[in-house]
């Protein structure tokens, strides 16, 4: 009877149209890059090209290290040195949520499908992404910034306080803990943000390791990076 109930429960979940969990694929790794499975420091695994990170995993880069991940149905994330992100939620077609906890991340988002929602969360700002290229930064004091280079972002505070700010032209927003988000928070792109994004855009020139051969991956497909280069990513779990 218990087995029958479990089977019926699984069938019910499938019929409800729940979207299966997706994954991110490492396209580039330089230096010390780790996957913390389910965010657990005791489950730390060294990452390499072709490895996968899944929902709830945390990605950490060391000093003088960098990484590039491809998330199917979303686009590419490039991480700079001493950075940490959590892949809070990854769905093949549905919700995708990335938490930037420390350091710098450049996001290059494809044109999203109508049923795909992408949110990027920092300690002080949450961004709803609308097909774009932007930089996210979190400093030691939990100060956060979003620097937009192309596309649009809908910015709110995780606490629900403050105004909703739509950033639809190049510019940036910085917010420290305790500050309130408003239209006055929007500033011109800083020289610092421009330099940081440039470094992330050019980082794959650093002794790039070749991407995995698509012919060796089951169900392999090819997708284009922001610069137009074809990258291999496995289709199946």
Secondary structure, DSSP 8 states (H G I E B T S, - for coil): -HHHHHHHHHHHHHHTT---B-EEEEEEEES-EEEEGGG-GGGEEE--TT-EEETT-EEEE-TT-EEEEEETTTEEEEE-TT-EEEEEEEBSSSEEEEEEEEEEEEEEE----TT-EEEEE-SS-EEEE-S-EEEEEE-TT--EEEEEEES-EEEE-TTS-S--EEE-SSEEEEE-TT----GGGEE---HHHHHHHHHHHHGGGSS------GGGSTT-EEEE-TTS-EEEE----
